[in-house]
Amino acid sequence: MSDSDTDTATRLVGTGWDEHGNDTAQSVLTGTNLKVRALCLTTPDLVVPVLFVPGIMGTRLKVKKRDASAWYPPENTWEGIVTILKHLNKSAADRQKMLDPDNTEIDDNGPAHPDESSKALLAIAPGATDAERAKWRGWGQLYGVSYAEILSLLEKSLALIFDPASQGKKLTATWKTLVMDQQDAAKLGAQKPFAPLEEAHLRDAADVLYPVHGVGYNWLRSNKESGERLAQEIERITAHYRSKGKTCEKVVIVTHSMGGLVARACTQVPGATDRILGIVHGVMPAIGAPATYKRIRAGFEKIEQILLGRNAAECTAVMANAPGPLELLPTSQYKAQSDKGARHWLRASYTSVNMQGMEEEVDALLGDGDPYANVYLNNSESWWRLVKEDLIDPAGKEEREKSRQQGRKVVGENSDKPDFLRFQRNMDAAFKLHNLIEDKYHPNTYAYYGADPAQLAWNEVHWKGGKMIDGDLKLGLLTEDDLNGMVQLSFGTSKNSFEIQKPKGPGDGTVPAESGAAPTPHVVQIFRHEGKSKGHESYDHQSSYKAKIAQAVTLYSIVKIVADSTWLKENLPKL
């Protein structure tokens, strides 16, 4: 019987728990003309919660002590239009105040979108309604458009590995077609020796209950802090299931994008690694992404620029004041792959004509060596530095101007570079996070990433000039900056314009392959998805978990993590 047959011929009845953790279910009798059967599932005594950790901006944020929105990502077309209209006239100062890390917190009241089967499986969560139970599981914290599908897929697929209507003799269609029929290293993009799942793995894994929880975080704050919160959530969630008489000591973590940095920071919390059976990372910027520099200097792209920042002024006002986004900058490990080998990711160039009359590119690496000192914390006249000091605190400028107009004392008026020191504290937090997690991965980690030439990402940031110059590219004097990636530089008596070039590296549209591949030496398995040219599904960064290939490797990885674990072997009932 297929999944679609099960949905129509068999109705899944929600199984709840009483105060002692016993299974309970309630259904109604129907007339003989209705052939739909009610299916009640008993729950295993072994419980391994699956904790899904979203990417940056994937968690709803509200203003502290208020129900006002700080960041509610739009869940439908109408909400999208309303959100765009609200942001159209927001100034840089408005954005800074709205997305203040110290004045925001997680909002868990967002809409959750479990399908009918998932609603039945959510019945084991506390709450009187579907909405209350989904909220308790944390689903309302997450951006539904991006994550509702994967949450429901994990909930349903892990609960129904074998088809109950076949008395557990046959796999459900999801497992057969999505996972087992695709078990080929080339099809899945496996980069290490591939060990296919066997039926024994699935039989063992099916003896475990996998309640799926969303664990959001304040992505404006440091991922170190978010990792500590994730460790606390592991304790809280597993304690609940133990209070129901279940064996629940371990979790599996599934991450998207920056959520991977949160999970890696969590493993550095004393005792946390032992509570995690394994981690699955999806499209993680493991060593950062040059797109972060591009957006601070020139704003976001496409429609996202209205919501997230149209130019350097709007992006700097938010990102320079929040350590979380800064932690997505390229780390000292990041190198861009080029025809000249692996090298620094920030450069400038112009076209020259050599003695033979042939054009050739003349380029210079900008701030290479130590990106923290030379690029991020560079407050000199270097035209390519990360931030302009006068863009860091527009809200503070407004307040100081208001104080002057009202004749009040102006706080910080005579301080020595207070704005840059504000940014420096956040950049120091980012540096500490990078050091904390450098080459640090849970010993049972699986991952996937995009290396798709149809989903280009900034693997480097390239400032390209329109004509020859007479001077050192690094030493040009900034005379104009449109804050959208175009600058004019003076080299003695000549001037030249330089513009940030479009992305050119294979990736997923945001994270370049260089960063996605970085975990390879440290993980059990990693899947490289190279798009249609290699027979792989093409996906963009934000929607990666909607791709069947990503869903397949995630389900595969979870079962491998659990079925191969010593914990499961020690706790499975002895036959």
Order of alpha helices (4+ residues) and beta strands (2+ residues): alpha-beta-beta-beta-beta-beta-beta-beta-beta-alpha-alpha-beta-alpha-alpha-alpha-alpha-alpha-beta-beta-alpha-beta-alpha-beta-alpha-alpha-alpha-alpha-beta-beta-beta-beta-alpha-alpha-beta-beta-beta-beta-beta-beta-beta-alpha-beta-alpha-alpha
